[in-house]
Amino acid sequence: MATKTPPAQGSLPLNQILAGDCIDVMNALPAGSVDLIFADPPYNLQLKGELHRPDNSRVDAVDDHWDQFSSFAAYDAFTRNWLAAAKRLLKPNGAIWVIGSYHNVFRLGSALQDQGYWLLNDVVWRKSNPMPNFKGKRLTNAHETLIWASRDEAAKYTFNYEALKALNDGVQMRSDWVLPICTGHERLKDENGDKAHPTQKPEALLHRVLIATTNPGDVVLDPFFGTGTTGAVAKMLGRDFIGIEREEAYRAAAQARIDRVRRFDASGLETTGSKRAEPRVPFGQVVERGMLRPGEELFSIGNRFKAKVRADGTLIGNDVKGSIHQVGAALEGAPSCNGWTYWHFRRDGKMVPIDILRQQIRAEMEADERRPH
């Protein structure tokens, strides 16, 4: 994975770090070739001088030349241009993440909407170990904001809801993420022992983004590659990446880092699939195929209630008629019920959830799709 110059139009330089201006390089890549873009653009912090701690030691702040713009108008023009180049690269169902601080994230959000992107969520990354406010004149800046947007309103973007829920110990993932900033062994250092990059993002943040909105084999582009967090996590998770970085020192640090990363084996790359993406199987199909017979009894969890299967795929229990979901909810006095996991049938003296029958039908459907026609 050597550092490369921009490719010829039409080729896709997977798992490479491309040297040059991000707009020029993106415009040289083939249109509609990227599944996801993660962008950590310059913050335009507008620092007026050095920052110091109370003991007068200097703070290693973001004062690099790449973060300096002559005016808001200049920054906005740069933002419009790189977002336009990025949108051209996205596949029709592609999406983008941008991250910023209060200095620039509002301008990024406005530019995204002006370009026709469709905003899906903003996510607050709450830093569990933020840098303190040394002057004591403002609140401690303890978060950054990510904006997740699809290429346009009609895009069928990837969202691995169940995988995120599993990642969050079975609880629906919220839009506020508590993660630490880069410290310790994860923080890359240069030959002088200083930070290799002032705004290096933690791998945990990119891990969550890529698990949520990509699948193994997808192409992820980072136009502000820095020291390569996006590439390192993409390689680890079995995604392909394209990095763009104009600073030679950052490219060298990123390449050395990515070369050390070991990709997970195939079984480790699998994530919990989205139930929304699975083919819908009506309960009536279970009855039609004779997997359950009209008049057969179903039992609730714990055998508290029972109901009989009707020929049209509905149930009747305690004079309540309706779908597997409606009858379960009525008997439990609950607003809703997942009938597939609630109802069980008896086979060989054992209670078996009816969802087993649905999964059997789905497996047959998937086998049919894979079979040559």
Secondary structure, DSSP 8 states (H G I E B T S, - for coil): --EE----TT---TTEEEES-HHHHHHHS-TT-EEEEEE---------S--B-TTS-B---S--GGG--S-HHHHHHHHHHHHHHHHHHEEEEEEEEEEE-TTTHHHHHHHHHHTT-EEEEEEEEEESS----SSSSS----EEEEEEEESSTT------HHHHHHHTTTS---SEEEE--S-GGGS-B-TTSSBS-TT---HHHHHHHHHHH--TT-EEEESS-TT-HHHHHHHHTT-EEEEEE--HHHHHHHHHHHHT-----HHHH-----GGGS----HHHHHHTTSS-TT-EEE-GGGS-EEEE-TTS-EEETTEEE-HHHHHHHHHT-S---HHHH-EEEETTEEEETHHHHHHHHHHHHHHHHS--
